Amino acid sequence: MKIAVLGAGAWGTALAIHMAQQHPVALWTIEYEHLIVMRSARSNHLYLGAYPFPDALQLEEDLHSALEGATLVLVVVPTAGLRSVLHEIRRTGCKAPVVWACKGLEEHSAKLPHEVAQEELSDGQLRGVLSGPSFAVEVAKGLPTALTLASPDADFAHEAAALLHAGNLRVYTSSDVVGVSVGGALKNVIAIAAGISDGMQFGSNARAALITRGLAEITRFGLALGGQLETFMGLTGAGDLILTCTGDYSRNREVGLRLARGEALDVILSNLGHVAEGVHSAHEVLSRASQLGVEMPITHEVDQVLSAGLAPRTAVENLLRREQKAETS
């Protein structure tokens, strides 16, 4: 039962390593030079480290070859590249079910991954989203991890989750594609705020407040789009948010930490080595929230820091000066 993993960043590679312990896996990347290095080393030193590839993991540079015979396609590219990859899948005529594992909003359109998929995939093609609190390195190490696979088709969600659910990786199912997508996208923005707070040494109390109020923002946004409340209390809501706001592997938290130290955003991003989706999503989240009539003060201040050059300390002070209100309002 062949699985095609499209995207050889840290997360795509970690998932490919995990699945190749049970199934044949084709790992595809558009970066030819990177592919050659991986073929030689049988690992992804650039994005993941020296975690060896199982024998069942094969590297592909040709998309047709990667998709040929696949029973499941897992798209693990940055959100900015999702539309083009889904378009190419459709162009090849591939009818295999597609699951994506990217977390963000598309620039300029402010669309979530499931909305992009609705526009780009063939009608009737089975699809779903994989998300949850997970650092790629820990999955590659085989450490315990729990994820959620959401799809409007319950049978497909169960079957696809069963392909991934093995060893120390548990995969739960859900029908709430909207809620799972929103949680995965918006937690990155809140993690930047948490990083700023930690970088300024505001303490654990401030971080807990940011996480909690950030979850309130995420929930308001998600409910306005039709997500289910319980989703935001689960793995892809509170779980992913807590991990991304506190974990040392969090790229978005790292951006916030370094902004608090006075580093320029362009320098941070050029040195990061990975995509920090929250940087690209913050403005789109705020734009979509405005359309929905949803108030998102933390997201607003993060966007001001990223887009308008607002000093991080000023952003925090703006949040502290907000008028008193009931917690649940």
Long-range contacts (C-beta under 8 A, 24 or more apart in sequence): 1-71, 1-72, 1-163, 2-26, 2-69, 2-70, 2-71, 3-70, 3-71, 3-72, 3-73, 3-74, 3-163, 4-28, 4-66, 4-67, 4-70, 4-72, 4-73, 4-74, 4-96, 5-74, 5-76, 6-63, 6-66, 6-73, 6-74, 6-75, 6-76, 6-77, 6-85, 6-89, 7-75, 7-76, 7-77, 7-78, 7-81, 7-85, 8-34, 8-35, 8-38, 8-44, 8-47, 8-59, 9-47, 9-76, 9-77, 9-78, 9-136, 9-274, 9-275, 10-44, 10-47, 10-48, 10-136, 10-137, 10-274, 11-76, 11-101, 11-134, 11-136, 12-74, 12-76, 12-77, 12-101, 13-44, 13-47, 13-48, 13-51, 13-136, 13-140, 14-48, 14-51, 14-136, 14-137, 14-139, 14-140, 15-74, 15-76, 15-101, 15-139, 15-164, 16-53, 16-57, 17-51, 17-53, 17-54, 17-57, 17-139, 17-140, 18-139, 18-140, 18-142, 18-164, 18-166, 18-167, 18-169, 19-74, 19-163, 19-164, 20-53, 20-54, 20-55, 20-56, 20-57, 21-54, 21-56, 21-166, 21-167, 22-163, 22-166, 23-56, 23-163, 24-56, 24-58, 25-54, 25-56, 25-57, 25-58, 26-58, 26-59, 26-60, 26-65, 26-66, 26-67, 26-70, 27-57, 27-58, 27-59, 27-60, 27-66, 28-59, 28-60, 28-61, 28-62, 28-63, 28-66, 29-59, 29-61, 30-61, 32-61, 35-59, 35-61, 47-273, 47-274, 48-136, 48-137, 48-140, 49-137, 49-140, 51-140, 51-141, 63-88, 63-89, 63-92, 64-92, 67-92, 67-94, 67-96, 70-94, 70-96, 71-96, 71-97, 72-96, 72-97, 72-99, 72-160, 72-163, 73-97, 73-98, 73-99, 74-98, 74-99, 74-100, 74-101, 74-130, 75-99, 75-100, 75-101, 75-102, 76-100, 76-101, 76-102, 77-102, 78-102, 78-104, 78-275, 78-277, 79-103, 79-104, 79-105, 79-106, 79-113, 79-185, 79-277, 79-280, 79-281, 80-104, 80-106, 80-107, 80-275, 80-280, 82-106, 82-113, 82-116, 82-117, 83-116, 83-119, 83-120, 86-116, 86-117, 86-120, 86-121, 87-120, 89-120, 89-121, 90-120, 90-121, 90-122, 95-122, 95-125, 97-125, 97-126, 97-127, 97-128, 97-156, 97-160, 98-125, 98-126, 98-127, 98-128, 99-127, 99-128, 99-129, 99-130, 99-149, 99-151, 99-160, 100-127, 100-128, 100-129, 100-130, 101-129, 101-130, 101-131, 102-277, 103-131, 103-184, 103-185, 103-187, 103-188, 103-277, 104-185, 104-188, 104-277, 104-278, 104-280, 104-281, 105-185, 105-280, 105-281, 105-284, 105-285, 105-288, 106-284, 107-280, 107-284, 108-284, 109-284, 110-284, 110-285, 110-287, 110-288, 110-291, 112-178, 112-181, 112-182, 112-185, 112-225, 113-181, 113-185, 114-177, 114-178, 114-181, 126-151, 126-153, 126-156, 127-151, 128-153, 128-156, 128-157, 128-160, 128-177, 129-177, 129-180, 129-181, 129-184, 130-164, 130-171, 131-180, 131-181, 131-183, 131-184, 131-235, 131-236, 131-240, 132-235, 132-236, 132-239, 132-240, 133-235, 133-239, 133-240, 133-242, 133-243, 133-244, 134-240, 134-243, 135-243, 135-247, 135-249, 135-250, 136-249, 137-249, 138-249, 139-169, 142-167, 142-168, 143-168, 144-168, 144-169, 144-170, 145-169, 145-170, 146-170, 146-171, 146-172, 146-235, 146-239, 147-171, 147-172, 147-235, 148-172, 148-173, 148-174, 148-180, 148-234, 148-235, 148-236, 149-173, 149-174, 150-174, 150-175, 150-176, 150-177, 150-179, 150-180, 150-181, 150-236, 151-175, 151-177, 152-177, 172-235, 174-231, 174-236, 176-227, 176-228, 176-231, 178-222, 178-225, 178-226, 178-227, 178-228, 179-222, 179-227, 179-228, 179-231, 179-232, 179-236, 179-237, 180-231, 180-236, 182-218, 182-221, 182-222, 182-225, 182-227, 182-232, 183-218, 183-222, 183-231, 183-232, 183-236, 183-237, 183-240, 183-241, 184-236, 184-240, 185-277, 185-281, 185-285, 186-217, 186-218, 186-221, 186-222, 186-281, 186-285, 186-299, 187-214, 187-218, 187-237, 187-240, 187-241, 187-244, 187-245, 188-244, 188-252, 188-276, 188-277, 188-278, 188-281, 189-252, 189-278, 189-281, 189-282, 189-285, 189-298, 189-299, 189-302, 190-214, 190-215, 190-217, 190-218, 190-241, 190-244, 190-245, 190-278, 190-298, 190-299, 190-302, 191-241, 191-244, 191-245, 191-250, 191-252, 191-253, 191-256, 191-278, 192-252, 192-253, 192-255, 192-256, 192-259, 192-276, 192-278, 192-279, 192-282, 192-302, 192-305, 192-306, 193-256, 193-298, 193-301, 193-302, 193-315, 194-245, 194-246, 194-253, 194-256, 195-245, 195-250, 195-252, 195-253, 195-254, 195-255, 195-256, 195-257, 195-258, 195-259, 195-260, 196-256, 196-257, 196-259, 196-260, 196-302, 196-305, 196-312, 196-315, 196-316, 197-256, 197-260, 197-316, 198-253, 198-256, 198-257, 198-260, 199-256, 199-257, 199-258, 199-259, 199-260, 199-261, 199-312, 200-260, 200-312, 200-313, 200-316, 202-316, 207-245, 207-246, 210-245, 210-298, 211-241, 211-242, 211-245, 211-246, 213-298, 214-241, 214-245, 214-298, 215-241, 217-294, 217-295, 217-296, 217-297, 217-298, 217-299, 220-294, 220-295, 220-296, 221-285, 221-288, 221-289, 221-292, 221-294, 221-296, 224-292, 224-293, 224-294, 225-292, 251-275, 251-276, 252-276, 252-277, 252-278, 252-279, 255-279, 256-312, 259-305, 259-312, 260-312, 265-306, 278-302, 279-306, 282-306, 282-307, 283-307, 297-322
